[in-house]
Amino acid sequence: MHWKNHCGGTAGKTGICDYCRTGEALYRYPKIKGRTVEELRSNKEQFQLEILNLQIREESTLDVNKVAFLDRALPDAMAYYEFLGLKYDDRLIAMCKKFCYQKVFVLDRLPLINDYARLEDEQEQIRIHNLIIEVYNRFPCPVVQVPVLPRERRVDFILQNL
């Protein structure tokens, strides 16, 4: 499949994905409307299941003959399940085996900025980042580390390494 993924918490991936929109598709988790972050996260297992459902729906519609930059992808969910101590959903395992990314770009972390959606502290963010890398390394897709650079240079680095 001709998909690219940028992963890693607090790494600037959403801004990079936005900047990379040069005709390629960009997919991000849709917002779950009508509920607060606190309501969504009050049941961690249900929250992860809802995110998984959204991600499966999004990735299932991608055209394998086109390049797509993903803000998050299915293996990221595996890392979050591990971080939260949750048992993998059977569909998560099946879908991760089904999809193979042509290349995964892991953006080195930027300084932590807390916002409405990031509830983890810096140590937890580092743990999640490392879990995401571990999970992707379990799959047969090449993983490319992207150093901290100004946004334009990071984009150039990614585009030169497609």
C-alpha positions in Angstrom: 0.0 0.0 0.0 1.2 3.5 -0.8 0.5 5.1 2.6 2.8 7.1 4.7 2.3 7.7 8.4 3.8 10.2 10.8 3.7 9.1 14.4 4.8 10.1 17.8 3.1 12.2 20.4 4.0 15.9 20.6 6.1 15.7 17.6 4.4 18.3 15.4 3.0 15.6 13.0 -0.4 17.4 12.5 1.4 20.5 11.3 3.7 18.5 9.1 0.8 16.5 7.6 -1.0 19.8 6.8 2.1 21.2 5.2 2.7 18.0 3.1 -0.7 18.3 1.4 0.7 18.6 -2.1 -2.1 16.6 -3.8 -1.7 13.7 -1.5 -4.6 12.8 0.8 -4.4 13.6 4.5 -6.3 11.6 7.0 -6.8 12.6 10.7 -9.1 11.3 13.3 -12.4 13.1 12.9 -13.6 15.0 16.0 -16.1 13.1 18.1 -18.8 15.8 18.4 -21.1 16.5 21.3 -18.9 15.2 24.1 -16.1 16.6 26.2 -12.6 15.1 26.4 -13.4 14.2 30.0 -16.6 12.3 28.9 -14.7 10.5 26.2 -11.8 9.5 28.3 -13.8 8.5 31.4 -14.0 5.0 30.0 -10.6 4.4 28.5 -11.5 1.1 26.8 -14.6 2.6 25.2 -12.7 5.6 24.1 -10.0 3.4 22.4 -12.7 1.4 20.8 -14.4 4.5 19.3 -11.0 5.7 18.0 -10.3 2.2 16.6 -13.7 2.2 14.8 -13.0 5.6 13.3 -9.5 4.6 12.2 -10.7 1.3 10.6 -13.4 3.2 8.7 -10.9 5.8 7.5 -8.1 3.4 6.5 -10.5 1.0 4.8 -11.5 3.8 2.4 -8.0 4.8 1.3 -7.0 4.1 -2.3 -3.9 1.9 -2.2 -2.7 3.4 -5.5 -2.4 6.9 -4.1 -0.1 8.4 -1.5 -1.8 9.4 1.8 -0.2 11.0 4.8 -1.8 9.7 8.0 -1.7 11.6 11.3 -2.3 8.4 13.1 -2.6 4.8 11.9 -3.8 1.5 13.3 -0.6 0.4 14.9 -0.6 3.6 17.0 -3.8 2.2 18.6 -1.8 -0.9 19.6 0.7 1.4 21.4 -2.1 3.2 23.3 -3.8 -0.1 24.2 -0.4 -1.2 25.7 0.1 2.1 27.4 -3.4 1.9 29.0 -2.9 -1.8 30.0 -5.9 -2.8 27.8 -6.3 -6.1 26.0 -6.1 -5.7 22.2 -9.4 -5.7 20.4 -9.5 -8.7 17.9 -10.3 -6.3 15.0 -7.2 -4.2 15.9 -4.9 -7.3 15.4 -6.7 -8.4 12.2 -6.6 -4.9 10.7 -2.9 -4.3 11.6 -2.1 -7.6 9.8 -4.2 -6.5 6.8 -2.6 -3.1 6.2 1.0 -2.6 5.5 2.4 0.9 5.2 5.0 1.6 2.5 6.9 3.8 5.0 6.5 5.2 8.4 8.0 8.5 9.4 8.5 8.9 13.2 9.0 12.5 14.1 11.4 13.2 17.0 9.5 14.8 19.8 9.1 18.6 20.3 8.8 20.2 23.7 5.5 19.2 25.4 2.6 21.6 25.0 -0.5 20.6 27.0 -3.8 21.3 25.4 -7.4 20.1 25.7 -6.6 16.6 24.2 -3.2 15.8 25.8 -3.8 14.7 29.3 -0.5 12.8 29.7 2.5 14.4 31.3 5.9 14.5 29.6 7.1 11.1 31.0 3.9 9.5 29.8 4.3 11.2 26.4 7.8 9.8 26.1 6.6 6.3 27.0 3.8 6.5 24.4 6.3 7.8 21.8 8.6 4.8 22.5 5.7 2.3 22.5 4.6 3.6 19.0 8.2 3.1 17.7 8.3 -0.4 19.2 4.9 -1.3 17.7 5.9 -0.2 14.2 9.2 -2.1 14.4 7.1 -5.3 14.9 5.7 -4.8 11.3 7.6 -5.2 8.0 7.4 -1.5 7.1 10.4 0.7 7.1 10.6 3.2 9.9 12.4 6.5 9.2 13.3 8.8 12.1 12.7 12.5 11.3 14.9 14.8 13.3 13.7 18.1 14.9 14.1 20.7 12.2 12.1 23.8 11.2 8.8 22.6 9.7 9.8 23.3 6.1 13.0 21.3 6.5 11.1 18.4 8.1 8.7 18.4 5.2 11.6 18.4 2.7 13.3 15.5 4.6 10.1 13.5 4.4 9.4 14.2 0.8 13.0 13.3 -0.1 12.7 10.0 1.7 9.3 8.9 0.3 
